[in-house]
Amino acid sequence: MTLPLGTLLKPIFPLSAESFPKMAAERFGAQEDMDETWRMFEPVARTLVDSFYLTLNHPRHEDLAPRLNATPPELRGIAYEGAGMGLMLLDSLAPYKKRLPAFIHGPGAPYRCLVYIGAGLVLPRVPVGPQRFLARQDPFLRWLVMDGYGFYEGFFSWRDTVERRRPPRRIHGYAARAFDQGLGRSLWFSTGANVERIIDTVTSFPSRRQGDIWSGIGLACAYAAGVMDRNAVVTLLKAAGGHGADLATGTAVASIFREQSGQPAPHTDLACGVVWGRGGAEVAALAHEAGRRLGRAGTDDRSNPEPAYARWRQEIRAAWLSTSIPVAGVKEFGT
């Protein structure tokens, strides 16, 4: 009897939802709030891990997609992120299969942003050069791969990446900034979404890196499990200070993720309401408008050193700066 591939690979690619809270606790010691917060994170972590191994065992798209779509709607995007992990690993073992790109342009298309992030989560563990892999991906969305890469290193290589604040290796140019955006997302989970721990950790980094890290925090608090109340988001926005526009950009990207998956969430509206003064759907529309202002936003312009994805984010950032009120007052939405 042949064992499923997921079972065979577990010893060399161990991943379990139970290990996540243990690693977080090791970094900050015993914290009263950590256990309760991780109970809320647990469905997210378990869905990611389970869908990763599900993909290894059922890689055929016609078998995989129905299983992913059976996931509860609020977690389906996370399931597709796990599928991106599994398909990336399988392609590294058998590159001629090209399962990942076929999935992104097929049944995974509605969740393509999250599939790219999932691929990035596996990239540090496979024998593929990150810059080389990046060059073969969609010119606009490829940077989400590096977001996933940064999340992995921030969460699983905490000592080097966060405590020692070492910049990413083998990564240069805008890829390093996208890495920091993913690193920021990882801090939201590593700290148990505790505002004080988040602020202390982000501000320990050099100022030149903090903007992208704050952007990752904004994406996480607007997209992932809703564990923050309005006052907590207000506190984060105030703490971001001059990087408030970066945090706002992250929340806008999260609103796009939610729109693409067709699964609105109250905490996305909450975060967007505090930061932008409008709901998630309105912020997503604003982000789309920023793309239209760029014209051919999906392609890179050789005359412009900034990739199209970076210029799109700059347009979103400028939109927030042009409409924001003083942070001390903070925008109001739905009150």
Secondary structure in CASP SS format (residue, H / E / C, confidence):
PFRMAT SS
TARGET T0000
AUTHOR 0000-0000-0000
METHOD secondary structure of the structure
MODEL  1
M C 1.00
T C 1.00
L C 1.00
P C 1.00
L H 1.00
G H 1.00
T H 1.00
L H 1.00
L H 1.00
K C 1.00
P C 1.00
I C 1.00
F C 1.00
P C 1.00
L C 1.00
S C 1.00
A C 1.00
E C 1.00
S H 1.00
F H 1.00
P H 1.00
K H 1.00
M H 1.00
A H 1.00
A H 1.00
E H 1.00
R H 1.00
F H 1.00
G C 1.00
A C 1.00
Q C 1.00
E H 1.00
D H 1.00
M H 1.00
D H 1.00
E H 1.00
T H 1.00
W H 1.00
R H 1.00
M H 1.00
F H 1.00
E H 1.00
P H 1.00
V H 1.00
A H 1.00
R H 1.00
T H 1.00
L H 1.00
V H 1.00
D H 1.00
S H 1.00
F H 1.00
Y H 1.00
L H 1.00
T H 1.00
L H 1.00
N H 1.00
H C 1.00
P C 1.00
R C 1.00
H H 1.00
E H 1.00
D H 1.00
L H 1.00
A H 1.00
P H 1.00
R H 1.00
L H 1.00
N H 1.00
A C 1.00
T C 1.00
P C 1.00
P H 1.00
E H 1.00
L H 1.00
R H 1.00
G H 1.00
I H 1.00
A H 1.00
Y H 1.00
E H 1.00
G H 1.00
A H 1.00
G H 1.00
M H 1.00
G H 1.00
L H 1.00
M H 1.00
L H 1.00
L H 1.00
D H 1.00
S H 1.00
L H 1.00
A C 1.00
P H 1.00
Y H 1.00
K H 1.00
K C 1.00
R H 1.00
L H 1.00
P H 1.00
A H 1.00
F H 1.00
I H 1.00
H C 1.00
G C 1.00
P C 1.00
G C 1.00
A H 1.00
P H 1.00
Y H 1.00
R H 1.00
C H 1.00
L H 1.00
V H 1.00
Y H 1.00
I H 1.00
G H 1.00
A H 1.00
G H 1.00
L H 1.00
V H 1.00
L H 1.00
P H 1.00
R H 1.00
V C 1.00
P C 1.00
V C 1.00
G C 1.00
P H 1.00
Q H 1.00
R H 1.00
F H 1.00
L H 1.00
A H 1.00
R C 1.00
Q C 1.00
D C 1.00
P C 1.00
F C 1.00
L C 1.00
R C 1.00
W H 1.00
L H 1.00
V H 1.00
M H 1.00
D H 1.00
G H 1.00
Y H 1.00
G H 1.00
F H 1.00
Y H 1.00
E H 1.00
G H 1.00
F H 1.00
F H 1.00
S C 1.00
W H 1.00
R H 1.00
D H 1.00
T H 1.00
V H 1.00
E H 1.00
R C 1.00
R C 1.00
R C 1.00
P C 1.00
P C 1.00
R C 1.00
R C 1.00
I C 1.00
H C 1.00
G C 1.00
Y H 1.00
A H 1.00
A H 1.00
R H 1.00
A H 1.00
F H 1.00
D H 1.00
Q H 1.00
G H 1.00
L H 1.00
G H 1.00
R H 1.00
S H 1.00
L H 1.00
W H 1.00
F H 1.00
S H 1.00
T C 1.00
G C 1.00
A C 1.00
N C 1.00
V H 1.00
E H 1.00
R H 1.00
I H 1.00
I H 1.00
D H 1.00
T H 1.00
V H 1.00
T C 1.00
S C 1.00
F C 1.00
P C 1.00
S H 1.00
R H 1.00
R H 1.00
Q H 1.00
G H 1.00
D H 1.00
I H 1.00
W H 1.00
S H 1.00
G H 1.00
I H 1.00
G H 1.00
L H 1.00
A H 1.00
C H 1.00
A H 1.00
Y H 1.00
A C 1.00
A C 1.00
G C 1.00
V C 1.00
M C 1.00
D C 1.00
R H 1.00
N H 1.00
A H 1.00
V H 1.00
V H 1.00
T H 1.00
L H 1.00
L H 1.00
K H 1.00
A H 1.00
A H 1.00
G H 1.00
G H 1.00
H H 1.00
G H 1.00
A H 1.00
D H 1.00
L H 1.00
A H 1.00
T H 1.00
G H 1.00
T H 1.00
A H 1.00
V H 1.00
A H 1.00
S H 1.00
I H 1.00
F H 1.00
R H 1.00
E H 1.00
Q H 1.00
S H 1.00
G C 1.00
Q C 1.00
P C 1.00
A C 1.00
P H 1.00
H H 1.00
T H 1.00
D H 1.00
L H 1.00
A H 1.00
C H 1.00
G H 1.00
V H 1.00
V H 1.00
W H 1.00
G C 1.00
R C 1.00
G C 1.00
G H 1.00
A H 1.00
E H 1.00
V H 1.00
A H 1.00
A H 1.00
L H 1.00
A H 1.00
H H 1.00
E H 1.00
A H 1.00
G H 1.00
R H 1.00
R H 1.00
L C 1.00
G C 1.00
R C 1.00
A C 1.00
G C 1.00
T C 1.00
D C 1.00
D C 1.00
R C 1.00
S C 1.00
N C 1.00
P C 1.00
E C 1.00
P C 1.00
A H 1.00
Y H 1.00
A H 1.00
R H 1.00
W H 1.00
R H 1.00
Q H 1.00
E H 1.00
I H 1.00
R H 1.00
A H 1.00
A H 1.00
W H 1.00
L H 1.00
S H 1.00
T H 1.00
S C 1.00
I C 1.00
P C 1.00
V C 1.00
A C 1.00
G C 1.00
V C 1.00
K C 1.00
E C 1.00
F C 1.00
G C 1.00
T C 1.00
END
